Amino acid sequence: MGNTSAPSTPVTPTFTRSSAAAGRPVPGSSLHTPKRGQDWLALALLMFPVLLVAVDNTALTFALPAIAGSLEPTGVQLLWIVDAYPLVLAGLLVAMGSFGDRIGRRRLLLIGSFGFAAVSAATAFAPSAEWLITGRAALGFFGAMLMPSTLSLIRNIFPDPNRRRLAIAIWAAGFSGGAALGPIFGGWLVEHFWWGAILLVAVPIMLPILALGPVLIPESRDPRPGTVDVASIALSLLTMVPLVYGIKALATEGFGAVPAAVTGFGLLMGYAFVRRQKRLHSPLLDMSLFGNRIFSTAITANVLALFSFNGFILFLAQHLQLLEGRRPTEAGISMIPALVATVLAGLLVVPLVRRVRPGFVVAGGLSLSATGYFIVAFGDHSGGPALLLAALLVLALGVGAAETISNDMILGSVPPEKSGAAAAISETGYEIGSLLGTAILGSILTASYQRNLVLPEGVSAAGTGEGTAQAQETLAGAMELAQSLPAPLADALTSAARVAFESGVHVTASIALVLMAGAAALVAVVLRGVPKAT
């Protein structure tokens, strides 16, 4: 702990295959590793909260119309129903990861699982919007206990690097799969039951880990934990919550005094947080971890992989639903091949790193992401969604490969007792990458659409002032206005909006292409010395 320098090469856990198999402690981690076979059962249990948190991130979107009809929230309340969960989750990830290092990662996981299930049950029957917002914030609190705990426990359950790499690939596949299946699953539940079923389903999902977790999942913690610094926890919250909120506001509302001030406040608190951690003997987050080039570069690769994926999904979802006329569930189903590609890529790169240096594998994954954007930037989208779905497939292969190996490098480059903090930083990277992909690429796409849209003659006169303004703002606004216009004008507006949107997609994809290609080159250079897996 403290300010000792992080190693410049991956830390190899001090264990032997025989000692791990025998279940003897691994020095430096306060861990009793499970026997062969039991470790995979433990991983299976860990997948339950991973899937649940990933599904919960996206499933509620499809319940918003039903929630609006049932609880009648105001526009501001509806936004907070969506944002309360990710804001609290992102704000507490670092604190909870370090807290798990201190009190025990399994203990924190079980507390989070029980709390998540209990709050989900109570929130499913929310009688008011205020109740639902409070419940969503509480779910973010307990959700922040789950994700860092699962990843850091994997680091200690699988001390063998090769087995750990496969376990991380399965973990990443579960996270990606849950996020992709969330809209489909959520839509089905709302259609067949009611909106609260999306939350209530957490109860049966959490029962296996609560019943079997204490038996099958070994406890691990930092053997020399420091005291919990409340001021650092407050600073981490005051950093992440304003930053996440500010970036979302800048993306949706454009540049303004309030979003800029909120973002600036978050950055200022982040600076204060970093300075405090460097002064403390027992910091909440050991900043020396970032002095390890493998750790910091792998984190960057992880952020950029999620940045590229979520930015792509943003404009693909609009294209499929607004331009191709597909229902949300149909649009989600059409993305399943890309989900399968993500899972397969994550599993296939596990043996690959025995032949190819892991840095080159991550760089190759980012290069595939760049290739996906190349197809979009220079392709013709007028023939339907086939080209965009093919590009998504290529990008998904790259994301699956880059995520798996970068996560393994993140955990493998720190001592076992720091795995909770490392996992929390990795999870924060997930949130930041997803947020920035949507915010930055979405903002570029919106700005390009607004700049290139030319309203056909007669549209302004035929439509309402408010409808015309909305059409000039977003593609969704243009499609909504077109439904109220006579056929010739509707067709002309739809065509003009398509041209403006596609031009924005080309611009956005070109920028993302340059960014991802540069990131691939940087990773290949910085991580070229990391040896192959043995």
C-alpha positions as CSV (number, residue, x, y, z in Angstrom):
1,M,0.0,0.0,0.0
2,G,1.0,3.6,0.2
3,N,3.1,5.2,-2.4
4,T,5.4,2.4,-3.4
5,S,6.0,2.2,-7.2
6,A,4.1,-0.3,-9.2
7,P,6.1,-2.9,-11.1
8,S,6.9,-2.2,-14.7
9,T,6.2,-5.8,-15.7
10,P,3.2,-8.0,-14.9
11,V,3.2,-9.4,-11.4
12,T,3.2,-13.2,-11.4
13,P,1.2,-14.6,-8.5
14,T,3.4,-16.6,-6.1
15,F,1.9,-20.0,-6.5
16,T,2.5,-23.3,-8.1
17,R,-0.1,-25.4,-10.0
18,S,0.0,-28.0,-7.3
19,S,-0.5,-25.6,-4.4
20,A,-3.4,-23.9,-6.2
21,A,-5.0,-27.3,-6.9
22,A,-4.6,-28.3,-3.3
23,G,-6.4,-25.2,-2.1
24,R,-3.5,-23.7,-0.1
25,P,-3.3,-20.0,0.4
26,V,-1.7,-17.8,-2.3
27,P,0.8,-15.5,-0.5
28,G,-0.2,-11.8,-0.5
29,S,-3.9,-12.3,-1.3
30,S,-5.5,-13.8,1.8
31,L,-7.0,-16.4,-0.5
32,H,-7.7,-20.1,-0.4
33,T,-8.0,-21.1,-4.0
34,P,-10.8,-23.6,-4.8
35,K,-10.0,-27.1,-6.1
36,R,-10.0,-27.8,-9.8
37,G,-13.5,-27.9,-11.0
38,Q,-14.8,-25.9,-8.1
39,D,-13.2,-22.8,-9.6
40,W,-15.4,-23.1,-12.7
41,L,-18.5,-23.5,-10.5
42,A,-17.5,-20.4,-8.7
43,L,-17.2,-18.6,-12.1
44,A,-20.6,-19.8,-13.0
45,L,-22.0,-18.2,-9.9
46,L,-20.2,-15.0,-10.6
47,M,-21.9,-14.8,-14.0
48,F,-25.3,-14.3,-12.4
49,P,-24.6,-10.7,-11.1
50,V,-22.6,-9.9,-14.2
51,L,-25.5,-10.7,-16.5
52,L,-28.0,-9.0,-14.2
53,V,-26.1,-5.7,-14.0
54,A,-25.4,-5.7,-17.8
55,V,-29.1,-6.4,-18.5
56,D,-30.2,-3.7,-16.0
57,N,-28.1,-1.1,-17.8
58,T,-30.1,-1.4,-21.0
59,A,-33.4,-3.2,-20.4
60,L,-35.3,-0.4,-18.7
61,T,-35.1,1.7,-21.8
62,F,-37.9,-0.3,-23.4
63,A,-40.1,0.1,-20.3
64,L,-40.0,3.9,-20.3
65,P,-43.3,4.3,-22.3
66,A,-45.1,1.9,-19.9
67,I,-43.6,3.7,-16.9
68,A,-44.7,7.0,-18.3
69,G,-48.2,5.7,-18.7
70,S,-48.3,4.1,-15.2
71,L,-46.5,6.6,-13.0
72,E,-47.0,9.8,-15.1
73,P,-43.5,11.3,-14.3
74,T,-42.6,14.7,-15.5
75,G,-39.9,15.0,-18.2
76,V,-37.2,15.7,-15.6
77,Q,-38.3,12.8,-13.5
78,L,-38.2,10.5,-16.6
79,L,-34.6,11.5,-17.2
80,W,-33.7,10.8,-13.6
81,I,-35.3,7.4,-13.8
82,V,-32.8,6.6,-16.5
83,D,-29.8,8.4,-15.1
84,A,-30.0,7.7,-11.4
85,Y,-28.6,4.2,-11.7
86,P,-25.5,4.9,-13.9
87,L,-24.7,8.1,-12.0
88,V,-24.5,6.4,-8.6
89,L,-22.9,3.2,-10.1
90,A,-20.1,5.2,-11.8
91,G,-19.5,7.4,-8.8
92,L,-19.0,4.5,-6.4
93,L,-17.1,1.9,-8.5
94,V,-13.6,3.0,-7.3
95,A,-14.7,3.3,-3.7
96,M,-16.4,-0.1,-3.6
97,G,-13.5,-1.8,-5.4
98,S,-11.0,-0.6,-2.7
99,F,-13.6,-1.3,0.0
100,G,-13.8,-4.9,-1.2
101,D,-10.0,-5.2,-0.9
102,R,-10.4,-4.2,2.8
103,I,-13.4,-6.1,4.0
104,G,-13.3,-9.1,1.6
105,R,-14.4,-9.3,-2.0
106,R,-16.8,-12.2,-1.5
107,R,-18.4,-10.5,1.5
108,L,-18.9,-7.3,-0.5
109,L,-20.4,-9.4,-3.4
110,L,-22.9,-11.1,-1.2
111,I,-23.9,-7.8,0.5
112,G,-24.4,-6.3,-2.9
113,S,-26.3,-9.3,-4.2
114,F,-28.7,-9.3,-1.3
115,G,-29.2,-5.5,-1.5
116,F,-29.7,-5.5,-5.3
117,A,-32.3,-8.3,-5.0
118,A,-34.2,-6.6,-2.1
119,V,-34.2,-3.1,-3.7
120,S,-35.2,-4.6,-7.1
121,A,-38.2,-6.3,-5.5
122,A,-39.3,-3.1,-3.7
123,T,-38.7,-0.9,-6.8
124,A,-40.7,-3.2,-9.1
125,F,-43.9,-2.1,-7.3
126,A,-43.0,1.6,-7.1
127,P,-46.2,3.6,-6.6
128,S,-44.7,6.9,-7.7
129,A,-41.9,8.3,-9.9
130,E,-40.0,9.5,-6.8
131,W,-40.0,6.0,-5.4
132,L,-38.7,4.6,-8.7
133,I,-35.9,7.2,-8.9
134,T,-34.8,6.5,-5.3
135,G,-34.9,2.7,-6.0
136,R,-32.8,3.2,-9.2
137,A,-30.2,5.2,-7.2
138,A,-30.1,2.4,-4.5
139,L,-29.6,-0.2,-7.3
140,G,-26.6,1.8,-8.5
141,F,-25.2,1.7,-4.9
142,F,-25.5,-2.1,-4.6
143,G,-24.5,-2.6,-8.3
144,A,-21.2,-0.8,-7.6
145,M,-20.5,-3.6,-5.1
146,L,-21.1,-6.3,-7.7
147,M,-19.0,-5.7,-10.8
148,P,-15.5,-5.0,-9.3
149,S,-16.1,-7.9,-6.9
150,T,-16.7,-10.4,-9.7
151,L,-13.6,-9.4,-11.7
152,S,-11.3,-9.2,-8.7
153,L,-12.4,-12.6,-7.4
154,I,-11.7,-14.1,-10.8
155,R,-8.1,-12.7,-10.5
156,N,-7.7,-14.7,-7.3
157,I,-9.8,-17.8,-8.1
158,F,-7.7,-18.4,-11.2
159,P,-4.1,-17.8,-10.3
160,D,-3.0,-19.8,-13.4
161,P,-2.7,-17.0,-16.1
162,N,-4.0,-19.3,-18.9
163,R,-7.1,-20.4,-16.9
164,R,-7.7,-16.8,-15.7
165,R,-7.5,-15.5,-19.3
166,L,-10.3,-18.0,-20.3
167,A,-12.3,-17.0,-17.2
168,I,-12.0,-13.3,-18.1
169,A,-13.1,-14.1,-21.7
170,I,-16.3,-15.7,-20.3
171,W,-16.8,-12.8,-17.9
172,A,-16.5,-10.3,-20.8
173,A,-18.8,-12.4,-22.9
174,G,-21.4,-12.4,-20.1
175,F,-21.2,-8.6,-19.8
176,S,-21.4,-8.0,-23.5
177,G,-24.2,-10.5,-23.9
178,G,-26.2,-9.1,-21.1
179,A,-26.0,-5.6,-22.5
180,A,-27.0,-6.7,-26.0
181,L,-29.8,-8.9,-24.7
182,G,-31.2,-6.3,-22.3
183,P,-33.4,-4.5,-24.9
184,I,-34.7,-7.8,-26.3
185,F,-35.3,-9.3,-22.8
186,G,-36.8,-6.0,-21.5
187,G,-39.1,-5.6,-24.4
188,W,-40.4,-9.2,-24.0
189,L,-41.1,-8.8,-20.3
190,V,-43.0,-5.5,-20.8
191,E,-45.1,-7.0,-23.6
192,H,-46.0,-10.1,-21.6
193,F,-46.1,-8.8,-18.0
194,W,-45.6,-5.2,-16.8
195,W,-42.7,-2.8,-16.5
196,G,-41.8,-3.9,-12.9
197,A,-41.1,-7.4,-14.1
198,I,-37.7,-6.1,-15.5
199,L,-36.7,-5.3,-11.9
200,L,-38.4,-8.2,-10.2
201,V,-36.5,-10.8,-12.2
202,A,-33.4,-9.8,-10.2
203,V,-34.7,-11.8,-7.2
204,P,-34.5,-15.4,-8.7
205,I,-31.3,-14.5,-10.6
206,M,-29.6,-13.6,-7.3
207,L,-30.8,-16.6,-5.3
208,P,-28.1,-19.0,-6.5
209,I,-25.2,-16.8,-5.6
210,L,-26.7,-16.0,-2.2
211,A,-27.3,-19.7,-1.5
212,L,-24.1,-21.2,-2.9
213,G,-21.7,-18.3,-2.9
214,P,-20.5,-18.7,0.7
215,V,-19.6,-22.3,-0.1
216,L,-18.2,-22.2,-3.6
217,I,-16.6,-18.8,-3.8
218,P,-13.4,-18.3,-1.8
219,E,-12.9,-15.1,0.2
220,S,-10.0,-12.8,-0.6
221,R,-8.8,-9.5,0.6
222,D,-5.8,-7.3,1.0
223,P,-3.8,-8.8,3.9
224,R,-2.7,-5.4,5.1
225,P,-5.8,-3.2,4.6
226,G,-5.7,0.4,5.6
227,T,-8.4,2.6,7.1
228,V,-11.3,3.7,5.0
229,D,-11.0,7.4,4.2
230,V,-14.4,8.9,4.0
231,A,-13.1,12.2,2.5
232,S,-11.7,10.2,-0.4
233,I,-15.0,8.4,-1.0
234,A,-16.8,11.8,-1.0
235,L,-14.2,13.2,-3.5
236,S,-14.6,10.2,-5.8
237,L,-18.4,10.7,-5.8
238,L,-18.0,14.4,-6.4
239,T,-15.7,13.6,-9.3
240,M,-17.5,10.8,-11.2
241,V,-21.2,12.0,-10.7
242,P,-20.7,15.5,-12.1
243,L,-18.4,14.2,-14.9
244,V,-20.9,11.6,-16.0
245,Y,-23.8,14.0,-15.7
246,G,-22.0,16.9,-17.4
247,I,-20.9,14.8,-20.4
248,K,-24.4,13.4,-20.9
249,A,-25.8,17.0,-20.7
250,L,-23.2,18.3,-23.1
251,A,-24.1,15.5,-25.5
252,T,-27.9,16.0,-25.3
253,E,-28.2,19.7,-24.8
254,G,-25.1,21.1,-26.4
255,F,-22.6,23.4,-24.9
256,G,-24.0,25.6,-22.2
257,A,-23.1,27.2,-19.0
258,V,-24.6,24.6,-16.7
259,P,-23.2,21.5,-18.3
260,A,-19.8,23.1,-18.7
261,A,-19.8,24.2,-15.0
262,V,-20.8,20.8,-13.8
263,T,-18.1,19.1,-15.9
264,G,-15.5,21.6,-14.7
265,F,-16.5,21.0,-11.1
266,G,-16.1,17.2,-11.6
267,L,-12.6,17.8,-13.0
268,L,-11.7,20.0,-10.1
269,M,-12.8,17.4,-7.6
270,G,-10.9,14.8,-9.6
271,Y,-7.7,16.8,-9.2
272,A,-8.3,17.1,-5.5
273,F,-8.9,13.4,-5.3
274,V,-5.6,12.5,-7.0
275,R,-3.7,14.9,-4.8
276,R,-5.2,13.4,-1.7
277,Q,-4.4,9.9,-2.7
278,K,-0.8,10.7,-3.3
279,R,-0.5,12.2,0.2
280,L,-2.2,9.4,2.1
281,H,-0.3,6.5,3.6
282,S,-3.3,4.2,2.9
283,P,-5.1,5.7,-0.1
284,L,-8.5,4.7,-1.3
285,L,-6.9,4.3,-4.8
286,D,-3.2,3.6,-5.1
287,M,-2.2,6.0,-7.9
288,S,1.1,4.2,-8.4
289,L,-0.9,1.6,-10.3
290,F,-1.1,4.1,-13.2
291,G,2.7,4.3,-13.2
292,N,2.7,0.8,-14.6
293,R,2.7,1.3,-18.4
294,I,1.0,-2.1,-19.0
295,F,-1.8,-1.2,-16.6
296,S,-2.4,2.3,-17.9
297,T,-2.2,1.4,-21.6
298,A,-4.5,-1.6,-21.1
299,I,-7.0,0.6,-19.3
300,T,-6.8,3.1,-22.3
301,A,-7.4,0.2,-24.8
302,N,-10.4,-0.9,-22.7
303,V,-11.9,2.5,-22.7
304,L,-11.4,3.0,-26.5
305,A,-12.9,-0.5,-27.3
306,L,-16.1,0.4,-25.4
307,F,-16.0,3.9,-26.9
308,S,-16.0,2.5,-30.5
309,F,-18.7,-0.1,-29.8
310,N,-21.2,2.1,-28.1
311,G,-20.7,5.0,-30.5
312,F,-21.4,2.6,-33.4
313,I,-24.5,1.1,-31.7
314,L,-25.9,4.7,-31.3
315,F,-26.2,5.5,-34.9
316,L,-26.9,1.9,-36.0
317,A,-29.9,1.8,-33.7
318,Q,-31.3,5.0,-35.2
319,H,-30.7,3.8,-38.7
320,L,-32.5,0.5,-38.2
321,Q,-35.5,2.0,-36.4
322,L,-36.0,5.4,-38.0
323,L,-34.7,4.8,-41.6
324,E,-35.4,1.1,-42.0
325,G,-38.6,1.1,-40.0
326,R,-37.7,-1.8,-37.7
327,R,-39.3,-2.2,-34.3
328,P,-36.9,-1.9,-31.3
329,T,-37.0,-5.7,-30.7
330,E,-36.4,-6.4,-34.3
331,A,-33.4,-4.0,-34.3
332,G,-32.0,-5.8,-31.3
333,I,-32.4,-9.2,-32.8
334,S,-30.6,-8.1,-35.9
335,M,-27.5,-7.3,-33.8
336,I,-27.3,-10.8,-32.3
337,P,-24.7,-12.0,-34.9
338,A,-22.4,-9.2,-33.6
339,L,-23.0,-10.4,-30.0
340,V,-22.0,-13.9,-31.0
341,A,-18.9,-12.5,-32.7
342,T,-17.9,-10.6,-29.6
343,V,-18.2,-13.8,-27.5
344,L,-16.3,-16.0,-30.0
345,A,-13.5,-13.4,-30.4
346,G,-13.0,-13.2,-26.7
347,L,-12.7,-17.0,-26.4
348,L,-10.5,-17.5,-29.5
349,V,-7.9,-15.0,-28.4
350,V,-7.2,-16.9,-25.2
351,P,-5.0,-19.6,-27.0
352,L,-3.8,-17.0,-29.5
353,V,-1.7,-15.1,-27.0
354,R,0.5,-18.2,-26.5
355,R,1.7,-17.6,-30.1
356,V,1.3,-13.8,-30.5
357,R,2.3,-11.1,-28.0
358,P,-0.8,-9.9,-26.1
359,G,0.0,-6.3,-27.0
360,F,-0.3,-7.1,-30.7
361,V,-3.5,-9.0,-30.0
362,V,-5.1,-5.9,-28.4
363,A,-3.7,-3.7,-31.2
364,G,-5.2,-6.1,-33.7
365,G,-8.6,-5.9,-32.0
366,L,-8.5,-2.1,-32.1
367,S,-7.5,-2.3,-35.8
368,L,-10.6,-4.5,-36.5
369,S,-12.6,-1.7,-34.8
370,A,-11.0,0.8,-37.1
371,T,-11.8,-1.5,-40.1
372,G,-15.4,-1.5,-39.1
373,Y,-15.5,2.2,-39.1
374,F,-13.6,2.3,-42.5
375,I,-16.5,0.2,-44.0
376,V,-19.0,2.8,-42.7
377,A,-17.0,5.9,-43.6
378,F,-16.4,4.9,-47.3
379,G,-19.4,2.5,-47.9
380,D,-22.7,3.2,-49.6
381,H,-25.6,2.8,-47.1
382,S,-28.4,3.2,-49.6
383,G,-28.8,-0.5,-50.2
384,G,-30.3,-1.2,-46.7
385,P,-28.7,-2.1,-43.4
386,A,-26.6,-5.1,-44.6
387,L,-23.4,-3.0,-44.9
388,L,-23.8,-1.4,-41.5
389,L,-24.5,-4.8,-39.9
390,A,-21.4,-6.3,-41.6
391,A,-19.3,-3.4,-40.3
392,L,-20.8,-4.0,-36.8
393,L,-19.7,-7.7,-37.1
394,V,-16.1,-6.7,-37.8
395,L,-16.1,-4.1,-35.0
396,A,-17.6,-6.7,-32.6
397,L,-14.8,-9.1,-33.4
398,G,-12.2,-6.4,-32.5
399,V,-14.0,-5.4,-29.3
400,G,-14.2,-9.0,-28.1
401,A,-10.6,-9.6,-28.7
402,A,-9.3,-6.3,-27.2
403,E,-11.6,-6.4,-24.1
404,T,-10.6,-9.9,-23.1
405,I,-6.8,-9.4,-23.3
406,S,-6.8,-5.9,-22.0
407,N,-8.8,-6.9,-18.9
408,D,-6.4,-9.8,-18.4
409,M,-3.4,-7.5,-18.7
410,I,-5.0,-5.0,-16.2
411,L,-5.4,-7.7,-13.6
412,G,-2.2,-9.5,-14.3
413,S,-0.1,-6.4,-14.0
414,V,-1.0,-5.7,-10.4
415,P,-0.4,-7.6,-7.2
416,P,-3.2,-9.9,-6.1
417,E,-4.0,-7.8,-3.1
418,K,-4.7,-4.8,-5.4
419,S,-7.1,-6.7,-7.7
420,G,-10.2,-5.0,-6.3
421,A,-8.9,-1.6,-7.0
422,A,-7.7,-2.7,-10.5
423,A,-11.0,-4.3,-11.2
424,A,-12.8,-1.1,-10.1
425,I,-10.7,1.0,-12.4
426,S,-11.4,-1.4,-15.2
427,E,-15.1,-1.2,-14.6
428,T,-14.9,2.6,-14.4
429,G,-13.2,2.5,-17.8
430,Y,-16.2,0.5,-19.1
431,E,-18.6,3.2,-17.9
432,I,-16.5,6.1,-19.2
433,G,-15.8,4.4,-22.5
434,S,-19.5,3.7,-23.0
435,L,-20.5,7.2,-22.0
436,L,-17.9,8.9,-24.1
437,G,-18.7,6.8,-27.2
438,T,-22.3,7.9,-27.0
439,A,-21.6,11.5,-25.9
440,I,-18.8,12.4,-28.3
441,L,-19.7,10.5,-31.4
442,G,-23.4,11.2,-30.8
443,S,-22.6,14.9,-30.5
444,I,-20.6,14.9,-33.8
445,L,-23.4,13.0,-35.5
446,T,-26.1,15.4,-34.3
447,A,-24.1,18.5,-35.2
448,S,-23.4,17.1,-38.7
449,Y,-27.0,16.3,-39.2
450,Q,-28.1,19.7,-38.2
451,R,-25.6,21.4,-40.5
452,N,-26.4,19.3,-43.5
453,L,-30.2,19.1,-43.3
454,V,-32.0,21.1,-46.0
455,L,-35.7,21.2,-45.4
456,P,-37.7,20.8,-48.7
457,E,-39.9,23.8,-49.8
458,G,-43.3,23.7,-48.2
459,V,-42.3,21.7,-45.1
460,S,-42.1,24.8,-42.8
461,A,-45.5,26.0,-44.0
462,A,-47.2,22.6,-43.7
463,G,-45.8,21.7,-40.3
464,T,-46.0,23.3,-36.9
465,G,-43.2,25.6,-35.7
466,E,-42.4,23.2,-33.0
467,G,-42.4,20.2,-35.3
468,T,-40.1,21.9,-37.8
469,A,-37.7,22.9,-35.1
470,Q,-37.6,19.3,-33.9
471,A,-37.0,18.0,-37.4
472,Q,-34.0,20.4,-37.7
473,E,-32.6,19.1,-34.4
474,T,-32.8,15.3,-34.8
475,L,-33.5,12.5,-37.2
476,A,-36.3,11.3,-34.9
477,G,-37.9,14.7,-35.0
478,A,-37.8,14.7,-38.8
479,M,-39.4,11.2,-39.0
480,E,-42.2,12.3,-36.6
481,L,-42.9,15.4,-38.6
482,A,-43.0,13.4,-41.8
483,Q,-45.9,11.3,-40.4
484,S,-48.1,14.4,-40.2
485,L,-47.3,15.7,-43.7
486,P,-49.0,14.9,-47.1
487,A,-47.3,12.1,-49.0
488,P,-45.1,14.2,-51.4
489,L,-43.8,16.4,-48.6
490,A,-43.3,13.5,-46.2
491,D,-41.2,11.6,-48.8
492,A,-39.2,14.7,-49.6
493,L,-38.5,15.4,-45.9
494,T,-37.6,11.7,-45.2
495,S,-35.2,11.7,-48.1
496,A,-33.6,15.0,-47.0
497,A,-33.3,13.7,-43.4
498,R,-31.7,10.5,-44.6
499,V,-29.1,12.3,-46.6
500,A,-28.2,14.6,-43.7
501,F,-28.1,11.7,-41.3
502,E,-25.9,9.6,-43.5
503,S,-23.5,12.4,-44.2
504,G,-23.2,12.7,-40.4
505,V,-22.5,9.0,-40.1
506,H,-19.7,9.3,-42.7
507,V,-18.1,12.2,-40.8
508,T,-18.5,10.4,-37.4
509,A,-17.1,7.2,-38.8
510,S,-14.1,8.9,-40.3
511,I,-13.2,10.6,-37.0
512,A,-13.6,7.3,-35.2
513,L,-11.5,5.5,-37.8
514,V,-8.6,7.9,-37.3
515,L,-8.9,7.6,-33.5
516,M,-9.0,3.8,-33.4
517,A,-6.2,3.4,-35.9
518,G,-4.0,5.7,-33.8
519,A,-4.9,3.8,-30.7
520,A,-4.0,0.5,-32.3
521,A,-0.6,1.9,-33.3
522,L,0.0,3.3,-29.8
523,V,-0.9,0.0,-28.1
524,A,1.3,-2.0,-30.5
525,V,4.3,0.2,-29.7
526,V,3.9,0.6,-25.9
527,L,2.9,-3.0,-25.2
528,R,5.2,-4.7,-27.7
529,G,7.5,-5.9,-25.0
530,V,4.9,-7.9,-23.0
531,P,5.8,-11.5,-23.5
532,K,3.6,-14.2,-24.9
533,A,1.6,-16.4,-22.5
534,T,3.2,-19.6,-21.4
